[in-house]
Amino acid sequence: MIKTDVHTKFDFKDLKLFRRGKVRDVFDFGDQLLIVSSDRVSAFDEVIERGIPNKGKILTQISQFWFEWLQDIPHHLISTDVQDFPKETMPYHSILDGRSMLVKKTELIPIECVVRGYIIGSGWKDYQATGQVCGHQLPKGLQLAQKLETPLFTPASKSLDGHDENISVQEMINNIGHDLTHQLETISMNIYQKAAEYAATKGIIIADTKFEFGLLNGQIILIDEVLTPDSSRFWSNETYQVGASPPSFDKQIVRDYIETTDWDRKSSIPSLPDDVVEKTMAEYSKIASLLTQ
């Protein structure tokens, strides 16, 4: 039985809640926000009752690494040190330590900026059905998990209820304008290319990832988490092969387990047994170690 502490709910009575997401709680401090990463885990847009120990700390560690590594990209991170947090947080420092980011508050751009370097997941399903991925026409004969000749920018509409939908670049232009779309595409592709080159030196393939951005005084700011196992698909170069779905360093283990149950997608999503929790925890820990050391 796993005895490690798991933080899936926070009782911060003195703090003003800004938003509660599937896995993170965000608190409002005027022109700053405090993003607290819980150990909650979601699958198929549902939060599972049982969390993954230390998941929130691991995701925060990875995001902090990438924000600091991407020093030439304007981003929202101010500090992950609880001593820098507003004084109202002091009673909760023992819980917040290691799993929280104090960030600049921005005006959210309601688009998820997805970059795909390999054809997998929903992109593979779209390709099989139409020969396209989010409006991009692709060559015939591509295989599952094949590397694309050029990475694709495939945006998605950002929904606060968590049910995002893939859209075409033209639809993005219709929503937020041509200039902002072009800037976000350029920045996203630039970050992906740089990060993919770095990850490759660690034996890691970044198959795809998603970024979120906000506006602060007219400037585009990289926000939310960045290049974590919850926002990206990481593969080991050692196990990667074209034509098969490679094992990934993320919660795919959780999804695979849920698929083996008789869950009807209408009732509460099943909880997780010890072995699935342990394996998932190990994958998160492994990718953090590989990327940040």
C-alpha positions as CSV (number, residue, x, y, z in Angstrom):
1,M,0.0,0.0,0.0
2,I,1.3,3.5,-1.0
3,K,1.8,5.6,2.1
4,T,3.1,8.8,0.4
5,D,1.0,11.9,1.1
6,V,-1.4,12.9,-1.7
7,H,-2.8,16.4,-2.0
8,T,-6.0,16.3,-4.1
9,K,-7.9,19.0,-2.2
10,F,-6.8,22.3,-0.7
11,D,-8.6,24.1,2.1
12,F,-7.1,27.6,1.9
13,K,-9.9,29.5,3.5
14,D,-8.1,32.9,3.6
15,L,-7.1,32.8,-0.1
16,K,-9.4,34.1,-2.9
17,L,-10.0,31.4,-5.4
18,F,-9.6,32.6,-9.0
19,R,-10.3,29.3,-10.8
20,R,-10.3,25.6,-10.0
21,G,-9.3,23.4,-12.9
22,K,-9.1,19.6,-13.2
23,V,-5.7,19.4,-11.6
24,R,-4.8,22.9,-10.4
25,D,-6.3,25.5,-8.2
26,V,-5.5,29.2,-8.9
27,F,-5.7,32.0,-6.3
28,D,-6.1,35.7,-7.0
29,F,-3.7,38.3,-5.6
30,G,-4.6,41.3,-7.7
31,D,-2.0,41.6,-10.5
32,Q,-0.6,38.2,-9.5
33,L,-1.9,34.6,-9.4
34,L,-0.8,31.6,-7.3
35,I,-1.0,28.4,-9.3
36,V,-1.1,25.4,-7.0
37,S,-0.6,22.0,-8.7
38,S,-2.5,19.2,-6.9
39,D,-1.9,15.5,-7.2
40,R,-5.2,15.1,-9.0
41,V,-5.2,13.1,-12.2
42,S,-7.7,13.3,-15.0
43,A,-8.6,11.0,-17.9
44,F,-11.1,11.4,-20.6
45,D,-12.0,14.9,-19.2
46,E,-12.9,13.4,-15.8
47,V,-11.0,13.8,-12.5
48,I,-10.3,10.4,-10.9
49,E,-10.9,10.2,-7.1
50,R,-7.5,8.9,-6.3
51,G,-4.4,11.1,-7.0
52,I,-0.8,10.3,-8.0
53,P,1.6,11.1,-5.1
54,N,4.0,14.0,-5.7
55,K,2.5,14.6,-9.2
56,G,1.9,18.3,-8.5
57,K,5.5,18.8,-7.3
58,I,6.9,17.0,-10.3
59,L,4.9,19.1,-12.8
60,T,5.9,22.3,-11.0
61,Q,9.6,21.3,-11.1
62,I,9.4,20.6,-14.8
63,S,7.6,23.8,-15.6
64,Q,10.1,25.8,-13.6
65,F,12.9,24.2,-15.4
66,W,11.5,25.0,-18.8
67,F,10.5,28.6,-17.9
68,E,14.1,29.3,-16.8
69,W,15.5,27.4,-19.8
70,L,13.4,29.5,-22.2
71,Q,14.8,32.7,-20.9
72,D,14.4,34.6,-24.2
73,I,10.6,33.9,-24.2
74,P,8.5,36.3,-22.1
75,H,6.7,34.2,-19.5
76,H,4.5,34.7,-16.4
77,L,6.6,32.9,-13.8
78,I,7.7,35.1,-10.9
79,S,8.8,32.6,-8.3
80,T,8.4,29.1,-6.9
81,D,9.9,30.0,-3.6
82,V,7.2,30.3,-0.9
83,Q,9.2,33.0,0.8
84,D,8.4,35.3,-2.2
85,F,4.7,34.6,-2.0
86,P,2.1,37.1,-0.5
87,K,2.0,37.1,3.3
88,E,-1.5,35.6,3.3
89,T,-0.1,32.3,2.1
90,M,2.2,31.9,5.2
91,P,-0.1,29.5,7.1
92,Y,-0.1,27.1,4.1
93,H,3.7,27.2,3.2
94,S,4.2,23.6,4.2
95,I,1.6,22.5,1.6
96,L,2.5,25.1,-1.1
97,D,6.2,24.4,-1.0
98,G,7.4,22.7,-4.2
99,R,3.9,22.6,-5.9
100,S,3.1,26.3,-6.4
101,M,4.1,29.1,-8.9
102,L,3.6,32.8,-8.2
103,V,2.9,34.3,-11.7
104,K,1.9,37.5,-13.4
105,K,-1.8,37.8,-14.1
106,T,-2.5,38.2,-17.9
107,E,-5.5,38.4,-20.2
108,L,-6.0,34.8,-21.3
109,I,-5.9,34.2,-25.1
110,P,-8.6,31.5,-25.4
111,I,-6.6,29.2,-27.8
112,E,-4.4,26.2,-27.1
113,C,-1.4,26.4,-29.3
114,V,-0.7,22.8,-30.2
115,V,2.5,21.7,-32.1
116,R,2.7,18.2,-33.5
117,G,6.1,16.8,-34.6
118,Y,4.8,13.2,-35.0
119,I,1.4,11.8,-36.1
120,I,-0.3,10.2,-33.1
121,G,-3.4,10.5,-31.0
122,S,-6.3,12.6,-32.4
123,G,-4.1,13.7,-35.3
124,W,-3.7,10.1,-36.4
125,K,-7.5,9.6,-36.2
126,D,-8.1,12.7,-38.3
127,Y,-5.5,11.7,-40.8
128,Q,-7.0,8.2,-41.2
129,A,-10.4,9.7,-41.8
130,T,-9.6,12.7,-44.0
131,G,-5.9,12.7,-44.9
132,Q,-5.7,15.9,-43.0
133,V,-4.9,17.1,-39.5
134,C,-6.7,20.3,-38.5
135,G,-6.9,21.5,-42.0
136,H,-3.3,20.5,-43.0
137,Q,-3.2,18.2,-46.0
138,L,-0.6,15.5,-45.4
139,P,1.1,13.1,-47.8
140,K,-0.5,9.7,-48.3
141,G,0.9,6.6,-46.7
142,L,2.1,8.0,-43.4
143,Q,2.4,5.4,-40.6
144,L,1.3,5.7,-36.9
145,A,3.8,7.7,-34.9
146,Q,5.8,8.7,-38.0
147,K,7.8,11.9,-37.7
148,L,6.4,14.7,-39.8
149,E,8.6,16.4,-42.4
150,T,7.7,19.7,-40.8
151,P,6.0,20.1,-37.4
152,L,2.3,21.2,-37.6
153,F,0.7,24.0,-35.8
154,T,-2.8,22.8,-34.9
155,P,-4.7,25.1,-32.5
156,A,-7.6,24.1,-30.3
157,S,-10.4,26.3,-28.8
158,K,-9.8,26.9,-25.1
159,S,-12.8,26.0,-23.0
160,L,-13.0,26.6,-19.3
161,D,-15.0,23.4,-18.8
162,G,-12.0,21.4,-20.1
163,H,-13.6,20.2,-23.4
164,D,-11.4,21.7,-26.0
165,E,-11.9,21.2,-29.7
166,N,-9.4,21.2,-32.5
167,I,-9.8,24.1,-35.0
168,S,-8.1,25.1,-38.2
169,V,-5.6,28.0,-38.4
170,Q,-8.2,29.9,-40.4
171,E,-10.7,29.5,-37.6
172,M,-8.1,30.8,-35.1
173,I,-7.6,33.8,-37.4
174,N,-11.4,34.4,-37.4
175,N,-11.4,34.2,-33.6
176,I,-8.4,36.4,-32.6
177,G,-7.1,38.0,-35.8
178,H,-4.4,37.3,-38.4
179,D,-1.5,39.2,-36.7
180,L,-2.0,37.6,-33.2
181,T,-2.4,34.1,-34.8
182,H,0.8,34.5,-36.8
183,Q,2.7,35.6,-33.8
184,L,1.5,32.8,-31.6
185,E,2.2,30.2,-34.4
186,T,5.8,31.6,-34.8
187,I,6.5,31.6,-31.0
188,S,5.0,28.1,-30.5
189,M,6.9,26.6,-33.4
190,N,10.1,28.2,-32.1
191,I,9.7,26.9,-28.6
192,Y,8.9,23.4,-29.8
193,Q,11.9,23.2,-32.1
194,K,14.3,24.4,-29.4
195,A,12.8,22.1,-26.8
196,A,12.8,19.1,-29.1
197,E,16.4,19.6,-29.9
198,Y,17.3,19.8,-26.2
199,A,15.2,16.8,-25.3
200,A,16.9,14.8,-28.1
201,T,20.2,15.2,-26.2
202,K,18.5,13.5,-23.3
203,G,17.2,10.6,-25.4
204,I,13.7,12.0,-25.4
205,I,11.3,12.7,-28.3
206,I,8.7,15.4,-27.9
207,A,6.0,14.0,-30.1
208,D,3.6,16.9,-29.5
209,T,2.8,19.6,-27.0
210,K,0.5,22.5,-26.2
211,F,1.2,26.0,-25.1
212,E,-1.0,28.7,-23.6
213,F,-0.5,32.4,-23.8
214,G,-1.9,35.6,-22.3
215,L,-1.5,39.3,-23.0
216,L,0.1,41.8,-20.5
217,N,0.3,45.4,-21.5
218,G,0.0,44.3,-25.1
219,Q,2.9,41.8,-24.9
220,I,2.4,38.1,-25.6
221,I,3.3,36.1,-22.4
222,L,3.8,32.3,-22.2
223,I,1.6,31.1,-19.3
224,D,0.2,28.0,-17.6
225,E,2.4,25.0,-17.4
226,V,5.0,24.3,-20.1
227,L,6.4,21.1,-21.6
228,T,5.2,18.8,-18.8
229,P,3.8,15.2,-19.1
230,D,0.3,16.7,-18.7
231,S,0.7,19.0,-21.7
232,S,3.1,17.0,-23.9
233,R,3.7,13.6,-25.2
234,F,7.2,12.3,-24.4
235,W,8.7,9.2,-25.8
236,S,12.0,7.4,-25.2
237,N,14.2,7.2,-28.3
238,E,15.2,3.7,-27.3
239,T,11.6,2.3,-27.5
240,Y,10.4,4.5,-30.4
241,Q,9.5,2.8,-33.7
242,V,7.4,3.8,-36.6
243,G,4.1,2.0,-37.0
244,A,3.5,1.4,-33.3
245,S,2.2,3.6,-30.5
246,P,5.3,4.2,-28.3
247,P,5.1,4.1,-24.5
248,S,4.9,7.6,-23.2
249,F,6.1,9.2,-20.0
250,D,2.7,10.4,-18.8
251,K,-0.7,9.2,-17.6
252,Q,-1.2,6.9,-20.6
253,I,-1.0,4.1,-18.0
254,V,-4.1,5.6,-16.3
255,R,-6.0,5.9,-19.6
256,D,-5.0,2.3,-20.6
257,Y,-6.3,1.0,-17.2
258,I,-9.6,2.9,-17.5
259,E,-10.1,1.4,-20.9
260,T,-9.9,-2.1,-19.4
261,T,-12.8,-1.4,-17.0
262,D,-16.5,-1.5,-17.8
263,W,-16.8,2.3,-17.3
264,D,-19.8,3.6,-19.4
265,R,-18.5,7.2,-19.6
266,K,-21.7,8.3,-17.8
267,S,-21.2,7.2,-14.2
268,S,-18.2,8.2,-12.0
269,I,-14.9,7.3,-13.5
270,P,-13.3,4.3,-11.7
271,S,-10.6,4.8,-9.1
272,L,-7.0,3.5,-9.5
273,P,-5.4,0.4,-8.0
274,D,-2.0,0.6,-6.3
275,D,0.0,-0.8,-9.2
276,V,-1.4,1.8,-11.6
277,V,-0.7,4.6,-9.2
278,E,2.9,3.3,-8.6
279,K,3.6,2.9,-12.3
280,T,2.3,6.3,-13.2
281,M,4.2,8.0,-10.3
282,A,7.4,6.3,-11.6
283,E,6.9,7.6,-15.2
284,Y,6.4,11.2,-14.0
285,S,9.5,10.9,-11.8
286,K,11.5,9.4,-14.6
287,I,10.8,12.1,-17.2
288,A,11.5,14.8,-14.7
289,S,14.8,13.3,-13.9
290,L,15.7,12.8,-17.6
291,L,14.8,16.4,-18.7
292,T,16.0,18.5,-15.8
293,Q,19.3,16.8,-14.8
